[in-house]
Amino acid sequence: MDMGISGKRALVCASSKGLGRGCAEALAAEGVNLVLNARTEGPLEKTAQELRDKYGVDVVAIAADITSEEGRNKVLAEAADVDILVTNAGGPPPGMWSDWEREDFIKAIDANMLTPIALMKALLPKMIEKGWGRVVNITSQSVKSPIAVLGLSNSARAGLTGYVAGTSRQVAPHGVVINNLLPGIHATDRAASLDQGVADAQGISVEEAAAQRAETLPTRRYGTAEEFGATCAFMCSQYAGNMIGQNVLLDGGAMNSTM
Ligand code: NAP
């Protein structure tokens, strides 16, 4: 299926690895030119070169911390005219409600709520002017189905979800489409570090921790960055024009609910 977005330009944040890279790769496969971002230059440049070689698209790589104002300005200087924005950043650490202080919440809200909001505020006006735009925010299953130890993530991402619910309806008349994509467990470095935490706590191997977690899922396996990216590319496509302010859950059926 041709997504109808060949020749468009996308900013994919936090995209040298994992789910962000999956989204970047699926967009590149559709002929979308890219601005990629991550903090560490080496892996970012490697990903950028692999995507150029494999898909023949233009790829600009900007090494910067997207959660800082300075980092965002660096990225936005290159990405001011993009048609597509995929927001992403590292997730907050796990912990216990009684340990989190105001500063911990401020950090999580900055990274996982106020950063995507700042990027949208900067890039939506140009999309509105062009009469076409797509935004996909990578959030988490925790928005629909909280993960107790990820309370910082539950809180910050719920705030972003509320913002998107209203804003997506304000920009929809201009051909600009904003939705959220909610990963459940996917096989990335982030999942490996969460599994390491379980392994350490239970005195088991990281492989055993992953197998134990997979067993709780209806699919009995972790999602892949490739599947995640393909869904993202669809949400950025010409065919997603009637999908407004939705929260698309990719969790292998983990959340048990009728609707
Ligand atoms: P990952 O495999 O650890 O990859 C994270 C990517 O983001 C890397 O390219 C990393 O590169 C970049 N990055 C991290 N912090 C950044 C920052 N401040 N500025 C710019 N780039 C940054 O993580 P992932 O599994 O893809 O997860 C992506 C998001 O989905 C996270 O917010 C995570 O909490 C959420 N999520 C993941 C899962 C899952 O199972 N994987 C489930 C639910 C939610 P550098 O380190 O070089 O910056």
Residues whose N, C-alpha, C, O or C-beta is under 5 A from the ligand:
A	BS01	NAP	A14 S15 S16 K17 G18 L19 G20 N37 A38 R39 T40 A64 D65 I66 T67 A89 G90 G91 T139 S140 Q141 P183 G184 I185 H186 T188 D189 R190 A191
